[in-house]
Amino acid sequence: MPKTERHRLHRDLTRMVAESGLIGYGHVIDLAGCRAVVPEVLKTFPDMPYYDCFLKTVIKLSDFAAHFIPRDYEQWREKNKLVDNLSNRFRYASLLSGAGESSQRTGAEGRGAGSPSS
C-alpha cells in the first residue's frame, strides 16, 4: 500500500474515532527494542509481543468495565436512554459509506477534540 494511502486511511480512522466520543485503551511494545533485547525469545515465540499487547488490553478493558458499567446495566441503559444496537450499526455503516459525512463535519465544527457533541 502506498505511503499516501496509508496516511489517508490513518487520518480518516483517527478522525472517525475522535468524533465518535469513544474511549478506549491500547498497549504497545517496541518491536525493534524487543528484538534487540530478547532475540532468542522472539525466535522461539514470534507472536509473543502481539499476544502480550492483546492480553494486557483485554485485562485493562475488563477492569474499566467493572468500574464504569453498573451491575444493573439494563436499568442504567434505560435510564440513560442509550441508542439501540441497530441505530449504532446504521450510523457506523453510513460513516463507512460516506453518507452523513458532511453533517458530521458540520456538527463537529467549533468544538475541540473530545468536546461533548451536545
URQUI-V793593 format. One record per residue. N is the residue number from 1. SS is DSSP state (h for helix, s for strand, l for the rest). BURIAL is + if it has 24 or more other ideal C-beta (glycine too) atoms within 12 Angstrom, else -. Layout:
# URQUI-V793593
n:ss:burial
N:SS:BURIAL
N:SS:BURIAL
This chain:
# URQUI-V793593
n:ss:burial
1:l:-
2:l:-
3:h:-
4:h:-
5:h:-
6:h:-
7:h:-
8:h:-
9:h:-
10:h:-
11:h:-
12:h:-
13:h:-
14:h:-
15:h:-
16:h:+
17:h:-
18:h:-
19:h:+
20:h:-
21:l:-
22:l:-
23:l:-
24:l:-
25:l:-
26:l:-
27:l:-
28:l:-
29:l:+
30:l:-
31:h:-
32:h:-
33:h:-
34:h:-
35:h:-
36:h:-
37:h:-
38:l:-
39:h:-
40:h:-
41:h:-
42:h:-
43:h:-
44:h:-
45:l:-
46:l:-
47:l:-
48:h:-
49:h:+
50:h:-
51:h:-
52:h:-
53:h:-
54:h:-
55:h:-
56:h:-
57:h:-
58:h:-
59:h:-
60:h:-
61:h:-
62:h:-
63:h:-
64:h:-
65:h:-
66:h:-
67:h:-
68:h:-
69:l:-
70:l:-
71:l:-
72:l:-
73:h:-
74:h:-
75:h:-
76:h:-
77:h:-
78:h:-
79:h:-
80:h:-
81:l:-
82:l:-
83:l:-
84:l:-
85:h:-
86:h:-
87:h:-
88:h:-
89:h:-
90:h:-
91:h:-
92:h:-
93:h:-
94:h:-
95:h:-
96:h:-
97:h:-
98:l:-
99:l:-
100:l:-
101:h:-
102:h:-
103:h:-
104:h:-
105:h:-
106:h:-
107:h:-
108:h:-
109:l:-
110:l:-
111:l:-
112:l:-
113:l:-
114:l:-
115:l:-
116:l:-
117:l:-
118:l:-
